[in-house]
Amino acid sequence: MYPGIEFPPKRGEINIRLMNSVDLDAVTAIERDSSPSPWNRSLFAGCLSASYFCLVAIADNKVIAFGISSLVIDEGTIVNIGVEVAYQGYGCGNKVLRRLLENLANENASKVYLEVRVSNQTAIRLYRRVGFTQTGVRKDYYSLGHTREDAVLMEKKFL
Ligand SMILES: CC(C)(COP(=O)(O)OP(=O)(O)OC[C@H]1O[C@@H](n2cnc3c(N)ncnc32)[C@H](O)[C@@H]1OP(=O)(O)O)[C@@H](O)C(=O)NCCC(=O)NCCS
């Protein structure tokens, strides 16, 4: 234990709201620090201008997580989700994901797809927990610097 540092640290209440352009720097920083192949700012800006459903989670007066989904006809996709490293493991990813799914259900999606790195067991566990099942593997889907990694394809049916 270090003086003045609580372990586990206390975390404030989490509130979720729609993302807007003032959040882009914070969201890009979360992505940069938490993903091995991070999206850049313009990809997030593109999601906002394409009217994807984009959320941020706020705690301790700052953006600590984001989630993005899209919907084409009745097929939803979890496009990206990320939680600031210091706030991971406290249920925030679960909360953001459930809000994305709630919105897709309200928009009459019949199923939702996503892809996730095969080694990302935390995310895979989270997705299973909310009802996603694995439907396939896409070989060498992700480029990680000099290496590549397979994607696990997952699906959740609403109907
Ligand atoms: C994946 C991610 C979004 C999950 O969000 P989170 O807030 O950390 O996760 P939660 O606290 O909601 O926990 C979700 C599940 O993962 C488990 N989990 C969380 N952190 C974990 C860890 N470090 N090791 C193992 N399991 C962990 C939790 O126990 C929980 O499972 P349970 O409900 O069976 O107990 C987050 O860790 C993250 O941003 N990771 C980096 C970016 C990323 O991988 N995004 C997904 C791209 S597809």
The ligand as an SDF file (V2000), in Angstrom:
LIG
                    3D

 48 50  0  0  0  0  0  0  0  0999 V2000
  -13.3210   -4.6350  -22.7590 C   0  0  0  0  0  0  0  0  0  0  0  0
  -13.7590   -3.4370  -21.9200 C   0  0  0  0  0  0  0  0  0  0  0  0
  -14.6330   -2.5310  -22.7750 C   0  0  0  0  0  0  0  0  0  0  0  0
  -14.5900   -3.9900  -20.7420 C   0  0  0  0  0  0  0  0  0  0  0  0
  -15.0060   -2.9060  -19.9350 O   0  0  0  0  0  0  0  0  0  0  0  0
  -14.7680   -2.9300  -18.3500 P   0  0  0  0  0  0  0  0  0  0  0  0
  -15.4640   -1.7820  -17.7720 O   0  0  0  0  0  0  0  0  0  0  0  0
  -13.3200   -3.0880  -18.0840 O   0  0  0  0  0  0  0  0  0  0  0  0
  -15.4720   -4.3280  -17.9720 O   0  0  0  0  0  0  0  0  0  0  0  0
  -16.5430   -4.5810  -16.8500 P   0  0  0  0  0  0  0  0  0  0  0  0
  -16.0210   -4.0860  -15.5440 O   0  0  0  0  0  0  0  0  0  0  0  0
  -17.8840   -4.0910  -17.2920 O   0  0  0  0  0  0  0  0  0  0  0  0
  -16.5170   -6.1650  -16.7770 O   0  0  0  0  0  0  0  0  0  0  0  0
  -17.0060   -6.9410  -17.8240 C   0  0  0  0  0  0  0  0  0  0  0  0
  -16.5600   -8.3730  -17.5950 C   0  0  0  0  0  0  0  0  0  0  0  0
  -15.1650   -8.5030  -17.8170 O   0  0  0  0  0  0  0  0  0  0  0  0
  -14.5080   -8.9600  -16.6290 C   0  0  0  0  0  0  0  0  0  0  0  0
  -13.2710   -8.2340  -16.4810 N   0  0  0  0  0  0  0  0  0  0  0  0
  -13.1230   -6.9010  -16.3890 C   0  0  0  0  0  0  0  0  0  0  0  0
  -11.8130   -6.6000  -16.2870 N   0  0  0  0  0  0  0  0  0  0  0  0
  -11.1570   -7.7880  -16.3250 C   0  0  0  0  0  0  0  0  0  0  0  0
   -9.7850   -8.1530  -16.2780 C   0  0  0  0  0  0  0  0  0  0  0  0
   -8.8130   -7.2310  -16.1770 N   0  0  0  0  0  0  0  0  0  0  0  0
   -9.4630   -9.4570  -16.3650 N   0  0  0  0  0  0  0  0  0  0  0  0
  -10.4140  -10.3890  -16.4870 C   0  0  0  0  0  0  0  0  0  0  0  0
  -11.7390  -10.1100  -16.5570 N   0  0  0  0  0  0  0  0  0  0  0  0
  -12.0830   -8.8290  -16.4550 C   0  0  0  0  0  0  0  0  0  0  0  0
  -15.4400   -8.6470  -15.5010 C   0  0  0  0  0  0  0  0  0  0  0  0
  -15.2250   -9.5510  -14.4430 O   0  0  0  0  0  0  0  0  0  0  0  0
  -16.7760   -8.8350  -16.1510 C   0  0  0  0  0  0  0  0  0  0  0  0
  -17.0860  -10.1750  -16.2300 O   0  0  0  0  0  0  0  0  0  0  0  0
  -18.1740  -10.7820  -15.2520 P   0  0  0  0  0  0  0  0  0  0  0  0
  -19.4390   -9.9780  -15.5100 O   0  0  0  0  0  0  0  0  0  0  0  0
  -18.2740  -12.1710  -15.7130 O   0  0  0  0  0  0  0  0  0  0  0  0
  -17.6380  -10.5920  -13.8850 O   0  0  0  0  0  0  0  0  0  0  0  0
  -12.5640   -2.6510  -21.3410 C   0  0  0  0  0  0  0  0  0  0  0  0
  -11.7790   -3.4910  -20.5400 O   0  0  0  0  0  0  0  0  0  0  0  0
  -11.7050   -1.9870  -22.3960 C   0  0  0  0  0  0  0  0  0  0  0  0
  -11.9080   -0.8440  -22.7420 O   0  0  0  0  0  0  0  0  0  0  0  0
  -10.6990   -2.7080  -22.9290 N   0  0  0  0  0  0  0  0  0  0  0  0
   -9.8170   -2.1540  -23.9330 C   0  0  0  0  0  0  0  0  0  0  0  0
  -10.5400   -1.8590  -25.2330 C   0  0  0  0  0  0  0  0  0  0  0  0
  -11.2720   -3.0750  -25.7410 C   0  0  0  0  0  0  0  0  0  0  0  0
  -10.7900   -4.1910  -25.6340 O   0  0  0  0  0  0  0  0  0  0  0  0
  -12.4580   -2.8390  -26.3230 N   0  0  0  0  0  0  0  0  0  0  0  0
  -13.2620   -3.8860  -26.9090 C   0  0  0  0  0  0  0  0  0  0  0  0
  -12.9530   -3.9650  -28.3660 C   0  0  0  0  0  0  0  0  0  0  0  0
  -13.8820   -5.2720  -29.1250 S   0  0  0  0  0  0  0  0  0  0  0  0
  1  2  1  0
  2  3  1  0
  2  4  1  0
  2 36  1  0
  4  5  1  0
  5  6  1  0
  6  7  2  0
  6  8  1  0
  6  9  1  0
  9 10  1  0
 10 11  2  0
 10 12  1  0
 10 13  1  0
 13 14  1  0
 14 15  1  0
 15 16  1  0
 15 30  1  0
 16 17  1  0
 17 18  1  0
 17 28  1  0
 18 19  1  0
 18 27  1  0
 19 20  2  0
 20 21  1  0
 21 22  1  0
 21 27  2  0
 22 23  1  0
 22 24  2  0
 24 25  1  0
 25 26  2  0
 26 27  1  0
 28 29  1  0
 28 30  1  0
 30 31  1  0
 31 32  1  0
 32 33  2  0
 32 34  1  0
 32 35  1  0
 36 37  1  0
 36 38  1  0
 38 39  2  0
 38 40  1  0
 40 41  1  0
 41 42  1  0
 42 43  1  0
 43 44  2  0
 43 45  1  0
 45 46  1  0
 46 47  1  0
 47 48  1  0
M  END
$$$$
